[in-house]
Amino acid sequence: MRKVEVVSHKKVWSKLFQNECKRLQDIFGHQMINLYHIGSTAIPAIHAKPVNDG
């Protein structure tokens, strides 16, 4: 069985997502329309698995 870690919200998750957006924009340029930070790491008031979903 796989162990799932759930932790308190970290402010750095938003910055990590922004950094990943920048990297993808550099790769795909105008082919990319929008990126959205989704999942529990996007919600500041809840605990989450420390994995950014995009």
CHARMM-style PDB file with segment names, atoms N, HN, CA, C and O in Angstrom:
ATOM      1  N   MET     1       0.848  -1.179   0.000  1.00  0.00      PROA
ATOM      2  CA  MET     1       0.000   0.000   0.000  1.00  0.00      PROA
ATOM      3  C   MET     1       0.892   1.241   0.000  1.00  0.00      PROA
ATOM      4  O   MET     1       1.914   1.288   0.685  1.00  0.00      PROA
ATOM      5  N   ARG     2       0.490   2.234  -0.773  1.00  0.00      PROA
ATOM      6  HN  ARG     2      -0.340   2.195  -1.329  1.00  0.00      PROA
ATOM      7  CA  ARG     2       1.223   3.491  -0.853  1.00  0.00      PROA
ATOM      8  C   ARG     2       0.807   4.425   0.260  1.00  0.00      PROA
ATOM      9  O   ARG     2      -0.382   4.570   0.541  1.00  0.00      PROA
ATOM     10  N   LYS     3       1.773   5.060   0.895  1.00  0.00      PROA
ATOM     11  HN  LYS     3       2.740   4.943   0.667  1.00  0.00      PROA
ATOM     12  CA  LYS     3       1.502   6.029   1.953  1.00  0.00      PROA
ATOM     13  C   LYS     3       1.308   7.410   1.320  1.00  0.00      PROA
ATOM     14  O   LYS     3       2.110   7.832   0.486  1.00  0.00      PROA
ATOM     15  N   VAL     4       0.248   8.106   1.717  1.00  0.00      PROA
ATOM     16  HN  VAL     4      -0.403   7.763   2.394  1.00  0.00      PROA
ATOM     17  CA  VAL     4      -0.040   9.446   1.203  1.00  0.00      PROA
ATOM     18  C   VAL     4       0.206  10.443   2.317  1.00  0.00      PROA
ATOM     19  O   VAL     4      -0.337  10.305   3.414  1.00  0.00      PROA
ATOM     20  N   GLU     5       1.009  11.432   2.042  1.00  0.00      PROA
ATOM     21  HN  GLU     5       1.450  11.545   1.152  1.00  0.00      PROA
ATOM     22  CA  GLU     5       1.325  12.478   3.012  1.00  0.00      PROA
ATOM     23  C   GLU     5       0.411  13.676   2.780  1.00  0.00      PROA
ATOM     24  O   GLU     5       0.262  14.138   1.648  1.00  0.00      PROA
ATOM     25  N   VAL     6      -0.193  14.173   3.841  1.00  0.00      PROA
ATOM     26  HN  VAL     6      -0.072  13.797   4.759  1.00  0.00      PROA
ATOM     27  CA  VAL     6      -1.014  15.384   3.775  1.00  0.00      PROA
ATOM     28  C   VAL     6      -0.414  16.366   4.767  1.00  0.00      PROA
ATOM     29  O   VAL     6      -0.187  16.034   5.930  1.00  0.00      PROA
ATOM     30  N   VAL     7      -0.158  17.585   4.288  1.00  0.00      PROA
ATOM     31  HN  VAL     7      -0.343  17.854   3.343  1.00  0.00      PROA
ATOM     32  CA  VAL     7       0.527  18.586   5.113  1.00  0.00      PROA
ATOM     33  C   VAL     7      -0.246  19.900   5.130  1.00  0.00      PROA
ATOM     34  O   VAL     7      -1.156  20.107   4.328  1.00  0.00      PROA
ATOM     35  N   SER     8       0.121  20.767   6.037  1.00  0.00      PROA
ATOM     36  HN  SER     8       0.861  20.599   6.688  1.00  0.00      PROA
ATOM     37  CA  SER     8      -0.461  22.114   6.077  1.00  0.00      PROA
ATOM     38  C   SER     8      -0.089  22.868   4.805  1.00  0.00      PROA
ATOM     39  O   SER     8       0.936  22.591   4.182  1.00  0.00      PROA
ATOM     40  N   HSD     9      -0.929  23.815   4.433  1.00  0.00      PROA
ATOM     41  HN  HSD     9      -1.761  24.039   4.940  1.00  0.00      PROA
ATOM     42  CA  HSD     9      -0.686  24.603   3.221  1.00  0.00      PROA
ATOM     43  C   HSD     9       0.647  25.339   3.311  1.00  0.00      PROA
ATOM     44  O   HSD     9       1.017  25.854   4.366  1.00  0.00      PROA
ATOM     45  N   LYS    10       1.357  25.379   2.193  1.00  0.00      PROA
ATOM     46  HN  LYS    10       1.056  24.961   1.336  1.00  0.00      PROA
ATOM     47  CA  LYS    10       2.637  26.083   2.099  1.00  0.00      PROA
ATOM     48  C   LYS    10       2.499  27.211   1.082  1.00  0.00      PROA
ATOM     49  O   LYS    10       2.037  26.988  -0.037  1.00  0.00      PROA
ATOM     50  N   LYS    11       2.897  28.413   1.466  1.00  0.00      PROA
ATOM     51  HN  LYS    11       3.273  28.594   2.375  1.00  0.00      PROA
ATOM     52  CA  LYS    11       2.817  29.556   0.552  1.00  0.00      PROA
ATOM     53  C   LYS    11       3.668  29.358  -0.695  1.00  0.00      PROA
ATOM     54  O   LYS    11       3.362  29.916  -1.749  1.00  0.00      PROA
ATOM     55  N   VAL    12       4.723  28.574  -0.587  1.00  0.00      PROA
ATOM     56  HN  VAL    12       4.972  28.121   0.269  1.00  0.00      PROA
ATOM     57  CA  VAL    12       5.628  28.361  -1.715  1.00  0.00      PROA
ATOM     58  C   VAL    12       4.963  27.622  -2.872  1.00  0.00      PROA
ATOM     59  O   VAL    12       5.448  27.712  -4.000  1.00  0.00      PROA
ATOM     60  N   TRP    13       3.869  26.892  -2.637  1.00  0.00      PROA
ATOM     61  HN  TRP    13       3.475  26.819  -1.720  1.00  0.00      PROA
ATOM     62  CA  TRP    13       3.213  26.144  -3.701  1.00  0.00      PROA
ATOM     63  C   TRP    13       2.761  27.054  -4.836  1.00  0.00      PROA
ATOM     64  O   TRP    13       2.867  26.684  -6.006  1.00  0.00      PROA
ATOM     65  N   SER    14       2.267  28.219  -4.508  1.00  0.00      PROA
ATOM     66  HN  SER    14       2.181  28.520  -3.559  1.00  0.00      PROA
ATOM     67  CA  SER    14       1.844  29.162  -5.546  1.00  0.00      PROA
ATOM     68  C   SER    14       3.036  29.598  -6.396  1.00  0.00      PROA
ATOM     69  O   SER    14       2.927  29.678  -7.619  1.00  0.00      PROA
ATOM     70  N   LYS    15       4.150  29.874  -5.769  1.00  0.00      PROA
ATOM     71  HN  LYS    15       4.238  29.809  -4.775  1.00  0.00      PROA
ATOM     72  CA  LYS    15       5.360  30.288  -6.481  1.00  0.00      PROA
ATOM     73  C   LYS    15       5.893  29.149  -7.355  1.00  0.00      PROA
ATOM     74  O   LYS    15       6.334  29.386  -8.479  1.00  0.00      PROA
ATOM     75  N   LEU    16       5.854  27.922  -6.845  1.00  0.00      PROA
ATOM     76  HN  LEU    16       5.496  27.730  -5.932  1.00  0.00      PROA
ATOM     77  CA  LEU    16       6.295  26.773  -7.637  1.00  0.00      PROA
ATOM     78  C   LEU    16       5.440  26.614  -8.883  1.00  0.00      PROA
ATOM     79  O   LEU    16       5.949  26.305  -9.961  1.00  0.00      PROA
ATOM     80  N   PHE    17       4.129  26.828  -8.730  1.00  0.00      PROA
ATOM     81  HN  PHE    17       3.715  27.079  -7.855  1.00  0.00      PROA
ATOM     82  CA  PHE    17       3.240  26.748  -9.885  1.00  0.00      PROA
ATOM     83  C   PHE    17       3.564  27.855 -10.889  1.00  0.00      PROA
ATOM     84  O   PHE    17       3.606  27.603 -12.093  1.00  0.00      PROA
ATOM     85  N   GLN    18       3.791  29.068 -10.409  1.00  0.00      PROA
ATOM     86  HN  GLN    18       3.756  29.273  -9.431  1.00  0.00      PROA
ATOM     87  CA  GLN    18       4.133  30.174 -11.304  1.00  0.00      PROA
ATOM     88  C   GLN    18       5.434  29.886 -12.065  1.00  0.00      PROA
ATOM     89  O   GLN    18       5.545  30.193 -13.252  1.00  0.00      PROA
ATOM     90  N   ASN    19       6.405  29.299 -11.379  1.00  0.00      PROA
ATOM     91  HN  ASN    19       6.315  29.050 -10.415  1.00  0.00      PROA
ATOM     92  CA  ASN    19       7.670  28.946 -12.032  1.00  0.00      PROA
ATOM     93  C   ASN    19       7.448  27.907 -13.124  1.00  0.00      PROA
ATOM     94  O   ASN    19       8.031  28.005 -14.204  1.00  0.00      PROA
ATOM     95  N   GLU    20       6.617  26.924 -12.850  1.00  0.00      PROA
ATOM     96  HN  GLU    20       6.144  26.845 -11.973  1.00  0.00      PROA
ATOM     97  CA  GLU    20       6.320  25.895 -13.850  1.00  0.00      PROA
ATOM     98  C   GLU    20       5.575  26.497 -15.040  1.00  0.00      PROA
ATOM     99  O   GLU    20       5.828  26.113 -16.182  1.00  0.00      PROA
ATOM    100  N   CYS    21       4.669  27.428 -14.792  1.00  0.00      PROA
ATOM    101  HN  CYS    21       4.464  27.741 -13.864  1.00  0.00      PROA
ATOM    102  CA  CYS    21       3.969  28.123 -15.884  1.00  0.00      PROA
ATOM    103  C   CYS    21       4.960  28.823 -16.795  1.00  0.00      PROA
ATOM    104  O   CYS    21       4.854  28.741 -18.018  1.00  0.00      PROA
ATOM    105  N   LYS    22       5.912  29.503 -16.206  1.00  0.00      PROA
ATOM    106  HN  LYS    22       5.999  29.570 -15.212  1.00  0.00      PROA
ATOM    107  CA  LYS    22       6.922  30.231 -16.985  1.00  0.00      PROA
ATOM    108  C   LYS    22       7.711  29.264 -17.864  1.00  0.00      PROA
ATOM    109  O   LYS    22       7.952  29.541 -19.039  1.00  0.00      PROA
ATOM    110  N   ARG    23       8.107  28.138 -17.296  1.00  0.00      PROA
ATOM    111  HN  ARG    23       7.911  27.912 -16.342  1.00  0.00      PROA
ATOM    112  CA  ARG    23       8.866  27.148 -18.070  1.00  0.00      PROA
ATOM    113  C   ARG    23       8.041  26.634 -19.245  1.00  0.00      PROA
ATOM    114  O   ARG    23       8.556  26.496 -20.355  1.00  0.00      PROA
ATOM    115  N   LEU    24       6.766  26.352 -19.005  1.00  0.00      PROA
ATOM    116  HN  LEU    24       6.348  26.463 -18.104  1.00  0.00      PROA
ATOM    117  CA  LEU    24       5.913  25.856 -20.078  1.00  0.00      PROA
ATOM    118  C   LEU    24       5.649  26.924 -21.136  1.00  0.00      PROA
ATOM    119  O   LEU    24       5.586  26.617 -22.326  1.00  0.00      PROA
ATOM    120  N   GLN    25       5.496  28.168 -20.711  1.00  0.00      PROA
ATOM    121  HN  GLN    25       5.547  28.418 -19.744  1.00  0.00      PROA
ATOM    122  CA  GLN    25       5.300  29.264 -21.665  1.00  0.00      PROA
ATOM    123  C   GLN    25       6.533  29.428 -22.542  1.00  0.00      PROA
ATOM    124  O   GLN    25       6.410  29.698 -23.736  1.00  0.00      PROA
ATOM    125  N   ASP    26       7.719  29.268 -21.962  1.00  0.00      PROA
ATOM    126  HN  ASP    26       7.818  29.049 -20.992  1.00  0.00      PROA
ATOM    127  CA  ASP    26       8.958  29.356 -22.738  1.00  0.00      PROA
ATOM    128  C   ASP    26       9.032  28.251 -23.781  1.00  0.00      PROA
ATOM    129  O   ASP    26       9.571  28.459 -24.868  1.00  0.00      PROA
ATOM    130  N   ILE    27       8.499  27.082 -23.461  1.00  0.00      PROA
ATOM    131  HN  ILE    27       8.062  26.913 -22.577  1.00  0.00      PROA
ATOM    132  CA  ILE    27       8.534  25.946 -24.383  1.00  0.00      PROA
ATOM    133  C   ILE    27       7.471  26.075 -25.468  1.00  0.00      PROA
ATOM    134  O   ILE    27       7.767  25.910 -26.651  1.00  0.00      PROA
ATOM    135  N   PHE    28       6.231  26.371 -25.069  1.00  0.00      PROA
ATOM    136  HN  PHE    28       5.991  26.505 -24.108  1.00  0.00      PROA
ATOM    137  CA  PHE    28       5.111  26.318 -26.002  1.00  0.00      PROA
ATOM    138  C   PHE    28       4.728  27.664 -26.617  1.00  0.00      PROA
ATOM    139  O   PHE    28       4.029  27.705 -27.630  1.00  0.00      PROA
ATOM    140  N   GLY    29       5.171  28.745 -26.023  1.00  0.00      PROA
ATOM    141  HN  GLY    29       5.739  28.712 -25.201  1.00  0.00      PROA
ATOM    142  CA  GLY    29       4.893  30.060 -26.580  1.00  0.00      PROA
ATOM    143  C   GLY    29       3.416  30.311 -26.810  1.00  0.00      PROA
ATOM    144  O   GLY    29       2.595  30.101 -25.918  1.00  0.00      PROA
ATOM    145  N   HSD    30       3.078  30.766 -28.025  1.00  0.00      PROA
ATOM    146  HN  HSD    30       3.746  30.937 -28.750  1.00  0.00      PROA
ATOM    147  CA  HSD    30       1.698  31.145 -28.358  1.00  0.00      PROA
ATOM    148  C   HSD    30       0.760  29.948 -28.518  1.00  0.00      PROA
ATOM    149  O   HSD    30      -0.454  30.126 -28.614  1.00  0.00      PROA
ATOM    150  N   GLN    31       1.304  28.748 -28.547  1.00  0.00      PROA
ATOM    151  HN  GLN    31       2.290  28.604 -28.469  1.00  0.00      PROA
ATOM    152  CA  GLN    31       0.450  27.553 -28.649  1.00  0.00      PROA
ATOM    153  C   GLN    31      -0.318  27.325 -27.345  1.00  0.00      PROA
ATOM    154  O   GLN    31      -1.365  26.677 -27.343  1.00  0.00      PROA
ATOM    155  N   MET    32       0.199  27.853 -26.253  1.00  0.00      PROA
ATOM    156  HN  MET    32       1.050  28.379 -26.255  1.00  0.00      PROA
ATOM    157  CA  MET    32      -0.442  27.676 -24.947  1.00  0.00      PROA
ATOM    158  C   MET    32      -1.384  28.845 -24.694  1.00  0.00      PROA
ATOM    159  O   MET    32      -0.995  30.003 -24.847  1.00  0.00      PROA
ATOM    160  N   ILE    33      -2.597  28.551 -24.316  1.00  0.00      PROA
ATOM    161  HN  ILE    33      -2.913  27.611 -24.192  1.00  0.00      PROA
ATOM    162  CA  ILE    33      -3.579  29.602 -24.080  1.00  0.00      PROA
ATOM    163  C   ILE    33      -3.636  29.963 -22.598  1.00  0.00      PROA
ATOM    164  O   ILE    33      -3.429  31.125 -22.248  1.00  0.00      PROA
ATOM    165  N   ASN    34      -3.909  29.003 -21.721  1.00  0.00      PROA
ATOM    166  HN  ASN    34      -4.077  28.059 -22.005  1.00  0.00      PROA
ATOM    167  CA  ASN    34      -4.024  29.258 -20.284  1.00  0.00      PROA
ATOM    168  C   ASN    34      -3.505  28.076 -19.481  1.00  0.00      PROA
ATOM    169  O   ASN    34      -3.544  26.931 -19.932  1.00  0.00      PROA
ATOM    170  N   LEU    35      -3.023  28.372 -18.293  1.00  0.00      PROA
ATOM    171  HN  LEU    35      -2.991  29.302 -17.927  1.00  0.00      PROA
ATOM    172  CA  LEU    35      -2.681  27.351 -17.309  1.00  0.00      PROA
ATOM    173  C   LEU    35      -3.386  27.718 -16.016  1.00  0.00      PROA
ATOM    174  O   LEU    35      -3.499  28.894 -15.670  1.00  0.00      PROA
ATOM    175  N   TYR    36      -3.856  26.710 -15.309  1.00  0.00      PROA
ATOM    176  HN  TYR    36      -3.764  25.754 -15.590  1.00  0.00      PROA
ATOM    177  CA  TYR    36      -4.573  26.942 -14.062  1.00  0.00      PROA
ATOM    178  C   TYR    36      -3.986  26.086 -12.948  1.00  0.00      PROA
ATOM    179  O   TYR    36      -3.680  24.910 -13.146  1.00  0.00      PROA
ATOM    180  N   HSD    37      -3.838  26.677 -11.804  1.00  0.00      PROA
ATOM    181  HN  HSD    37      -4.086  27.632 -11.643  1.00  0.00      PROA
ATOM    182  CA  HSD    37      -3.405  25.945 -10.610  1.00  0.00      PROA
ATOM    183  C   HSD    37      -4.650  25.328  -9.994  1.00  0.00      PROA
ATOM    184  O   HSD    37      -5.520  26.033  -9.485  1.00  0.00      PROA
ATOM    185  N   ILE    38      -4.724  24.005 -10.047  1.00  0.00      PROA
ATOM    186  HN  ILE    38      -4.016  23.432 -10.461  1.00  0.00      PROA
ATOM    187  CA  ILE    38      -5.908  23.309  -9.555  1.00  0.00      PROA
ATOM    188  C   ILE    38      -5.510  22.346  -8.441  1.00  0.00      PROA
ATOM    189  O   ILE    38      -4.326  22.116  -8.197  1.00  0.00      PROA
ATOM    190  N   GLY    39      -6.495  21.799  -7.782  1.00  0.00      PROA
ATOM    191  HN  GLY    39      -7.457  21.986  -7.980  1.00  0.00      PROA
ATOM    192  CA  GLY    39      -6.245  20.819  -6.745  1.00  0.00      PROA
ATOM    193  C   GLY    39      -6.061  21.452  -5.382  1.00  0.00      PROA
ATOM    194  O   GLY    39      -6.158  22.669  -5.221  1.00  0.00      PROA
ATOM    195  N   SER    40      -5.796  20.608  -4.415  1.00  0.00      PROA
ATOM    196  HN  SER    40      -5.717  19.620  -4.546  1.00  0.00      PROA
ATOM    197  CA  SER    40      -5.748  21.065  -3.024  1.00  0.00      PROA
ATOM    198  C   SER    40      -4.603  22.031  -2.740  1.00  0.00      PROA
ATOM    199  O   SER    40      -4.722  22.852  -1.830  1.00  0.00      PROA
ATOM    200  N   THR    41      -3.497  21.966  -3.485  1.00  0.00      PROA
ATOM    201  HN  THR    41      -3.401  21.299  -4.224  1.00  0.00      PROA
ATOM    202  CA  THR    41      -2.401  22.912  -3.230  1.00  0.00      PROA
ATOM    203  C   THR    41      -2.755  24.332  -3.666  1.00  0.00      PROA
ATOM    204  O   THR    41      -2.053  25.279  -3.310  1.00  0.00      PROA
ATOM    205  N   ALA    42      -3.826  24.489  -4.425  1.00  0.00      PROA
ATOM    206  HN  ALA    42      -4.396  23.720  -4.714  1.00  0.00      PROA
ATOM    207  CA  ALA    42      -4.266  25.809  -4.873  1.00  0.00      PROA
ATOM    208  C   ALA    42      -5.188  26.497  -3.861  1.00  0.00      PROA
ATOM    209  O   ALA    42      -5.524  27.669  -4.027  1.00  0.00      PROA
ATOM    210  N   ILE    43      -5.593  25.778  -2.823  1.00  0.00      PROA
ATOM    211  HN  ILE    43      -5.319  24.826  -2.688  1.00  0.00      PROA
ATOM    212  CA  ILE    43      -6.546  26.313  -1.846  1.00  0.00      PROA
ATOM    213  C   ILE    43      -5.823  26.575  -0.536  1.00  0.00      PROA
ATOM    214  O   ILE    43      -5.456  25.629   0.161  1.00  0.00      PROA
ATOM    215  N   PRO    44      -5.610  27.849  -0.182  1.00  0.00      PROA
ATOM    216  CA  PRO    44      -4.792  28.180   0.986  1.00  0.00      PROA
ATOM    217  C   PRO    44      -5.307  27.669   2.327  1.00  0.00      PROA
ATOM    218  O   PRO    44      -4.504  27.479   3.241  1.00  0.00      PROA
ATOM    219  N   ALA    45      -6.579  27.443   2.484  1.00  0.00      PROA
ATOM    220  HN  ALA    45      -7.231  27.597   1.742  1.00  0.00      PROA
ATOM    221  CA  ALA    45      -7.133  27.146   3.805  1.00  0.00      PROA
ATOM    222  C   ALA    45      -7.173  25.658   4.160  1.00  0.00      PROA
ATOM    223  O   ALA    45      -7.649  25.303   5.238  1.00  0.00      PROA
ATOM    224  N   ILE    46      -6.684  24.778   3.276  1.00  0.00      PROA
ATOM    225  HN  ILE    46      -6.297  25.066   2.400  1.00  0.00      PROA
ATOM    226  CA  ILE    46      -6.810  23.350   3.562  1.00  0.00      PROA
ATOM    227  C   ILE    46      -5.461  22.638   3.534  1.00  0.00      PROA
ATOM    228  O   ILE    46      -4.488  23.138   2.970  1.00  0.00      PROA
ATOM    229  N   HSD    47      -5.425  21.470   4.149  1.00  0.00      PROA
ATOM    230  HN  HSD    47      -6.216  21.063   4.607  1.00  0.00      PROA
ATOM    231  CA  HSD    47      -4.260  20.603   4.074  1.00  0.00      PROA
ATOM    232  C   HSD    47      -4.255  19.932   2.702  1.00  0.00      PROA
ATOM    233  O   HSD    47      -5.297  19.805   2.059  1.00  0.00      PROA
ATOM    234  N   ALA    48      -3.077  19.507   2.263  1.00  0.00      PROA
ATOM    235  HN  ALA    48      -2.231  19.610   2.785  1.00  0.00      PROA
ATOM    236  CA  ALA    48      -2.983  18.950   0.909  1.00  0.00      PROA
ATOM    237  C   ALA    48      -1.818  17.976   0.794  1.00  0.00      PROA
ATOM    238  O   ALA    48      -0.894  17.976   1.607  1.00  0.00      PROA
ATOM    239  N   LYS    49      -1.894  17.149  -0.242  1.00  0.00      PROA
ATOM    240  HN  LYS    49      -2.645  17.149  -0.903  1.00  0.00      PROA
ATOM    241  CA  LYS    49      -0.716  16.365  -0.633  1.00  0.00      PROA
ATOM    242  C   LYS    49       0.239  17.372  -1.264  1.00  0.00      PROA
ATOM    243  O   LYS    49      -0.203  18.205  -2.055  1.00  0.00      PROA
ATOM    244  N   PRO    50       1.508  17.329  -0.951  1.00  0.00      PROA
ATOM    245  CA  PRO    50       2.452  18.312  -1.480  1.00  0.00      PROA
ATOM    246  C   PRO    50       2.841  18.049  -2.942  1.00  0.00      PROA
ATOM    247  O   PRO    50       4.017  17.862  -3.255  1.00  0.00      PROA
ATOM    248  N   VAL    51       1.844  18.038  -3.823  1.00  0.00      PROA
ATOM    249  HN  VAL    51       0.889  18.190  -3.568  1.00  0.00      PROA
ATOM    250  CA  VAL    51       2.053  17.816  -5.263  1.00  0.00      PROA
ATOM    251  C   VAL    51       1.271  18.889  -6.007  1.00  0.00      PROA
ATOM    252  O   VAL    51       0.054  18.994  -5.852  1.00  0.00      PROA
ATOM    253  N   ASN    52       1.971  19.693  -6.819  1.00  0.00      PROA
ATOM    254  HN  ASN    52       2.959  19.608  -6.945  1.00  0.00      PROA
ATOM    255  CA  ASN    52       1.284  20.716  -7.601  1.00  0.00      PROA
ATOM    256  C   ASN    52       0.646  20.085  -8.821  1.00  0.00      PROA
ATOM    257  O   ASN    52       1.321  19.403  -9.592  1.00  0.00      PROA
ATOM    258  N   ASP    53      -0.645  20.305  -9.005  1.00  0.00      PROA
ATOM    259  HN  ASP    53      -1.194  20.860  -8.379  1.00  0.00      PROA
ATOM    260  CA  ASP    53      -1.358  19.856 -10.190  1.00  0.00      PROA
ATOM    261  C   ASP    53      -1.541  21.056 -11.097  1.00  0.00      PROA
ATOM    262  O   ASP    53      -1.813  22.163 -10.633  1.00  0.00      PROA
ATOM    263  N   GLY    54      -1.396  20.839 -12.341  1.00  0.00      PROA
ATOM    264  HN  GLY    54      -1.175  19.940 -12.718  1.00  0.00      PROA
ATOM    265  CA  GLY    54      -1.584  21.936 -13.265  1.00  0.00      PROA
ATOM    266  C   GLY    54      -2.376  21.537 -14.458  1.00  0.00      PROA
ATOM    267  OT1 GLY    54      -2.623  22.360 -15.339  1.00  0.00      PROA
TER     268      GLY     54
END
